[in-house]
């Protein structure tokens, strides 16, 4: 698996930690924190979010779908969200929305800037901060404004909820990774340690942190594009071709933020994902995979 990411991306950290836990070898392609991203754009057709995963000519968007691929490759079903309880689904949504955006909103921009400037130019760092704060405000438009006080309340509640080594028992689940990256962003990017009095949460964080990023090697964007060009997308099961929109031109976009559309021909639809075919003069046929949850598909005229 190839992961297109940048070091300070929270959702990429979720996937990097899953890859470390899984034990599989993976390849890293670094991309820009902000668009344009020529390599990712060529593969995923303008999809704005990071990370993006790649296996040959198959491109995977959204961390939850990337988790499905890691789970399958590694034989680690605990990373999947396919067969989890409604309680776990609600926890994941809560962690990746309310807690995550409260975490971003809790950080003073000047503190974030100090860390960002070690990775980015001053202009890039400013764009990054304002872009992320804008996303946080956008997602909070129908709820409470993210704040440090709100984030502290979430942390206290989470600490009280922890009754086992992990949130849903003695073994790690997707839900743990879904929460980890929000706290990682505060600790690593915001340089703001977790409150030490929240002992259970702090111990859980260290337990997660120890999974690390595993066995990774760096390759160039040019190498990733060459691999896509030399590959064919994997065969789509016949059961995924029964949707009446299969064969039609469609667009796909997230429903919450960063709603840039990806256009192509729908070639597969299962219970959990859509697959869109894109044809590139340079890189041949590419299949871009999206989860159904959190994304909207539209037929194009």
Backbone torsions as a table, in degrees:
resi	resn	phi	psi	omega
1	UNK	NA	139.5	173.3
2	UNK	-106.2	134.8	175.8
3	UNK	-115.8	120.5	174.6
4	UNK	-92.1	119.5	-170.7
5	UNK	-160.8	176.0	168.7
6	UNK	-133.9	154.1	-168.8
7	UNK	-57.6	-34.6	-173.8
8	UNK	-93.1	7.6	-179.9
9	UNK	-75.4	119.6	179.6
10	UNK	-62.4	-45.6	-177.8
11	UNK	-71.0	-27.5	171.8
12	UNK	-67.5	-36.6	177.3
13	UNK	-62.3	-38.2	175.1
14	UNK	-55.5	-47.2	-178.0
15	UNK	-72.4	-38.8	177.7
16	UNK	-60.2	-41.4	179.9
17	UNK	-68.1	-38.6	175.4
18	UNK	-61.5	-41.4	179.2
19	UNK	-64.1	-40.4	176.4
20	UNK	-62.3	-45.2	178.6
21	UNK	-62.7	-38.7	-174.4
22	UNK	-67.7	-29.7	-178.4
23	UNK	85.0	-1.3	-179.8
24	UNK	-81.4	152.5	175.2
25	UNK	-79.1	141.3	-179.9
26	UNK	-143.3	160.1	-177.8
27	UNK	-113.0	141.1	-173.7
28	UNK	-110.7	128.4	170.9
29	UNK	-120.6	117.0	180.0
30	UNK	-82.6	138.9	179.0
31	UNK	-129.6	175.1	-177.9
32	UNK	-75.0	145.7	174.5
33	UNK	-64.3	-21.5	-177.3
34	UNK	-128.6	147.2	172.6
35	UNK	-61.1	155.2	3.0
36	UNK	-78.9	153.0	177.3
37	UNK	-130.3	88.8	-169.8
38	UNK	-54.8	-41.3	-176.8
39	UNK	-70.3	-49.4	179.2
40	UNK	-62.8	-40.2	178.5
41	UNK	-60.7	-41.1	-179.9
42	UNK	-64.9	-34.2	-177.2
43	UNK	-84.7	-44.4	-171.0
44	UNK	-105.9	0.1	171.8
45	UNK	71.9	34.1	175.9
46	UNK	100.3	1.9	175.6
47	UNK	-58.6	130.1	-168.3
48	UNK	-92.0	-23.5	-171.5
49	UNK	-84.0	154.1	175.7
50	UNK	-122.6	138.2	14.0
51	UNK	-92.0	169.2	169.1
52	UNK	-128.1	136.7	178.3
53	UNK	-108.6	156.5	-176.6
54	UNK	-141.0	132.9	168.6
55	UNK	-128.7	98.8	-175.9
56	UNK	63.4	-118.9	-179.8
57	UNK	-99.8	11.9	174.6
58	UNK	-102.8	128.2	-174.6
59	UNK	-117.3	133.7	-173.2
60	UNK	-120.9	123.5	-177.7
61	UNK	-108.7	141.9	177.3
62	UNK	87.1	134.4	-175.1
63	UNK	-63.1	-30.2	-179.4
64	UNK	-69.5	-37.9	178.3
65	UNK	-73.1	-37.6	175.2
66	UNK	-59.7	-38.9	177.3
67	UNK	-60.4	-36.8	177.9
68	UNK	-62.0	-41.3	-179.7
69	UNK	-67.9	-41.8	177.5
70	UNK	-62.4	-43.9	179.5
71	UNK	-58.2	-41.9	-178.9
72	UNK	-69.2	-45.4	-178.4
73	UNK	-64.3	-38.7	-173.2
74	UNK	-94.4	-8.7	-173.5
75	UNK	65.3	41.4	-178.5
76	UNK	-120.9	79.0	-176.0
77	UNK	-62.2	-18.8	179.3
78	UNK	-66.5	-15.6	176.9
79	UNK	-84.1	-14.2	-176.2
80	UNK	-83.3	154.7	173.8
81	UNK	-108.0	8.7	-173.6
82	UNK	-67.2	-42.7	-171.7
83	UNK	-120.8	39.0	-178.8
84	UNK	-98.2	167.3	-176.6
85	UNK	-76.7	161.6	175.6
86	UNK	-60.7	-34.4	178.4
87	UNK	-62.8	-41.6	177.9
88	UNK	-67.4	-39.6	178.2
89	UNK	-61.0	-44.5	178.9
90	UNK	-63.5	-38.2	178.8
91	UNK	-64.3	-43.6	179.5
92	UNK	-61.7	-45.8	178.0
93	UNK	-60.8	-43.5	178.8
94	UNK	-61.8	-44.8	-178.3
95	UNK	-66.0	-40.4	-173.0
96	UNK	-90.5	-2.9	176.6
97	UNK	-118.7	-79.5	-175.7
98	UNK	-58.2	-51.9	-176.4
99	UNK	-67.5	-44.1	-176.8
100	UNK	-61.1	-48.3	-176.5
101	UNK	-76.3	-26.7	170.4
102	UNK	-66.2	-36.8	177.5
103	UNK	-61.4	-46.8	178.5
104	UNK	-62.8	-45.4	-178.3
105	UNK	-67.6	-17.0	-178.1
106	UNK	-81.8	-13.7	-172.4
107	UNK	-92.3	129.3	173.8
108	UNK	-64.0	130.0	-178.8
109	UNK	-54.3	-35.9	-178.1
110	UNK	-67.0	-31.1	177.8
111	UNK	-71.5	-40.1	176.4
112	UNK	-62.5	-39.7	-176.4
113	UNK	-59.7	-38.0	-178.0
114	UNK	-59.0	-40.9	179.5
115	UNK	-76.0	-43.1	-177.6
116	UNK	-60.8	-35.5	-177.5
117	UNK	-68.8	-13.6	174.0
118	UNK	-80.9	-11.7	-178.7
119	UNK	-118.1	-25.5	-170.4
120	UNK	-129.5	161.7	171.4
121	UNK	-70.3	161.4	178.6
122	UNK	-54.6	-41.8	-180.0
123	UNK	-66.0	-43.7	178.8
124	UNK	-62.9	-39.9	-179.9
125	UNK	-64.0	-42.6	178.5
126	UNK	-63.1	-43.9	178.8
127	UNK	-61.3	-40.8	-179.2
128	UNK	-62.3	-48.5	-177.8
129	UNK	-61.8	-48.5	-177.0
130	UNK	-68.0	-34.6	177.7
131	UNK	-64.2	-46.7	-178.2
132	UNK	-69.2	-38.4	177.0
133	UNK	-66.5	-35.2	177.0
134	UNK	-65.0	-40.5	176.9
135	UNK	-63.6	-42.5	179.0
136	UNK	-61.2	-41.9	178.9
137	UNK	-66.6	-39.5	-179.3
138	UNK	-62.5	-44.6	-178.0
139	UNK	-73.7	-19.8	179.8
140	UNK	-95.1	7.3	-174.5
141	UNK	-62.3	-25.0	-180.0
142	UNK	-107.6	13.5	-180.0
143	UNK	-145.5	-160.1	-179.6
144	UNK	-71.0	146.5	175.9
145	UNK	-68.6	130.1	179.7
146	UNK	-57.8	139.5	-178.9
147	UNK	-153.9	162.5	177.8
148	UNK	-62.7	-38.3	-179.7
149	UNK	-64.0	-43.6	179.0
150	UNK	-63.0	-42.6	180.0
151	UNK	-62.2	-41.1	178.2
152	UNK	-62.8	-36.5	176.8
153	UNK	-63.2	-43.0	177.9
154	UNK	-60.0	-44.9	-178.6
155	UNK	-60.6	-43.3	179.9
156	UNK	-62.4	-42.8	178.6
157	UNK	-63.5	-42.2	179.7
158	UNK	-64.0	-41.0	178.6
159	UNK	-61.1	-41.0	179.2
160	UNK	-68.1	-30.5	-177.6
161	UNK	-73.6	-27.7	-175.6
162	UNK	-70.8	112.6	178.7
163	UNK	-118.0	-6.7	-177.9
164	UNK	-134.3	176.0	176.7
165	UNK	-56.6	-33.1	176.7
166	UNK	-125.8	170.8	-169.4
167	UNK	-67.5	-26.2	-178.8
168	UNK	-121.9	31.2	173.8
169	UNK	135.0	-156.3	-175.3
170	UNK	-86.1	-8.3	178.9
171	UNK	-121.8	149.6	-177.9
172	UNK	-69.3	146.9	178.7
173	UNK	-131.7	170.0	176.5
174	UNK	-51.7	-38.5	-177.1
175	UNK	-57.5	-36.2	179.3
176	UNK	-64.9	-43.4	178.1
177	UNK	-66.0	-34.6	-179.6
178	UNK	-64.7	-29.8	177.4
179	UNK	-87.4	-36.4	-171.3
180	UNK	-53.4	-44.9	-170.1
181	UNK	-68.1	-25.8	175.1
182	UNK	-66.5	-43.6	179.3
183	UNK	-71.2	-36.7	175.7
184	UNK	-57.3	-42.0	-178.7
185	UNK	-63.0	-41.0	179.1
186	UNK	-66.7	-45.2	-175.7
187	UNK	-72.3	-47.0	-172.4
188	UNK	-86.8	-44.5	-177.9
189	UNK	-86.9	-43.1	-179.8
190	UNK	-81.9	-9.0	-179.6
191	UNK	53.6	42.2	-175.8
192	UNK	-127.0	101.2	-176.8
193	UNK	-64.6	155.2	175.4
194	UNK	-67.1	147.5	179.2
195	UNK	-57.8	121.5	-174.6
196	UNK	-63.1	-22.5	179.2
197	UNK	-70.0	-16.3	176.3
198	UNK	-87.1	72.3	-168.2
199	UNK	-64.8	-40.8	-178.7
200	UNK	-66.1	-41.8	179.9
201	UNK	-67.4	-40.5	178.6
202	UNK	-63.7	-40.8	178.3
203	UNK	-65.7	-41.4	176.8
204	UNK	-60.9	-43.4	-178.9
205	UNK	-60.3	-45.1	179.4
206	UNK	-65.2	-36.9	177.8
207	UNK	-61.1	-44.6	178.3
208	UNK	-66.3	-44.0	-176.8
209	UNK	-57.4	-32.0	-176.2
210	UNK	-70.6	-12.6	175.7
211	UNK	-65.1	-27.7	178.5
212	UNK	57.6	-164.6	-176.3
213	UNK	-102.5	-1.8	172.4
214	UNK	73.4	-148.3	-172.1
215	UNK	-94.7	98.8	-176.3
216	UNK	-126.9	149.9	173.5
217	UNK	-133.6	147.9	-177.3
218	UNK	-90.2	135.8	170.8
219	UNK	-131.4	166.6	-178.9
220	UNK	-88.6	161.7	173.6
221	UNK	-60.0	-35.4	178.1
222	UNK	-61.9	-40.5	177.7
223	UNK	-63.2	-42.6	-179.5
224	UNK	-63.2	-41.6	178.1
225	UNK	-65.1	-38.2	178.3
226	UNK	-64.3	-38.8	177.8
227	UNK	-65.0	-39.8	177.2
228	UNK	-63.9	-43.2	-178.1
229	UNK	-65.1	-33.8	-177.3
230	UNK	-85.6	-0.8	-174.6
231	UNK	-114.6	162.7	170.1
232	UNK	-113.6	144.2	176.5
233	UNK	-59.7	150.7	-179.8
234	UNK	-68.2	156.5	-176.2
235	UNK	-67.5	134.9	179.2
236	UNK	-91.2	127.5	180.0
237	UNK	-58.9	146.2	179.8
238	UNK	-58.7	-31.0	-179.8
239	UNK	-66.3	-15.6	179.7
240	UNK	-92.7	2.9	-175.6
241	UNK	-109.6	16.8	-175.6
242	UNK	-93.6	-10.7	178.1
243	UNK	-61.4	134.8	-178.4
244	UNK	-62.5	-17.4	179.4
245	UNK	-89.4	-5.3	177.1
246	UNK	-60.7	131.1	-175.9
247	UNK	93.5	-7.7	-179.3
248	UNK	-97.0	152.7	174.0
249	UNK	-74.8	131.6	-175.4
250	UNK	-138.7	167.3	168.3
251	UNK	-125.5	149.7	178.6
252	UNK	-131.6	139.6	180.0
253	UNK	-154.5	152.4	173.3
254	UNK	-63.0	156.6	-178.9
255	UNK	-98.5	-8.7	-175.0
256	UNK	-107.3	-56.3	-179.8
257	UNK	-150.6	169.6	-176.5
258	UNK	48.4	59.2	-168.1
259	UNK	-88.2	32.9	177.8
260	UNK	-63.4	137.3	-175.8
261	UNK	-88.1	145.8	168.4
262	UNK	-112.3	129.3	-176.6
263	UNK	-112.6	146.8	178.5
264	UNK	177.4	-161.9	179.1
265	UNK	-108.4	127.5	178.7
266	UNK	-69.9	122.0	-179.4
267	UNK	-119.7	-6.2	179.2
268	UNK	-159.4	142.6	178.1
269	UNK	-148.3	116.6	176.2
270	UNK	-115.1	-171.2	179.9
271	UNK	-61.9	-32.6	-171.1
272	UNK	-114.8	-13.0	-174.0
273	UNK	-145.4	158.2	168.0
274	UNK	-111.9	149.5	175.8
275	UNK	-127.6	124.8	-177.1
276	UNK	-115.9	132.8	178.0
277	UNK	-91.5	132.7	173.2
278	UNK	-123.6	135.9	177.5
279	UNK	-106.4	127.8	-178.9
280	UNK	-121.1	132.9	177.3
281	UNK	-60.9	-34.3	-176.8
282	UNK	-85.6	-36.8	-167.6
283	UNK	-119.7	6.8	175.4
284	UNK	76.4	-152.3	-177.6
285	UNK	-85.4	129.5	178.3
286	UNK	-123.2	139.6	173.8
287	UNK	-109.4	121.5	-179.0
288	UNK	-105.8	122.9	-174.9
289	UNK	-101.9	134.8	177.8
290	UNK	-129.7	144.7	170.8
291	UNK	-73.5	153.1	176.5
292	UNK	-77.3	-35.2	179.6
293	UNK	-70.0	124.5	176.7
294	UNK	87.3	5.1	-179.5
295	UNK	-130.9	152.6	-178.6
296	UNK	-122.6	132.5	177.8
297	UNK	-107.1	135.8	177.1
298	UNK	-129.4	138.4	172.8
299	UNK	-77.7	135.9	178.7
300	UNK	-92.3	146.5	179.0
301	UNK	-68.2	NA	NA
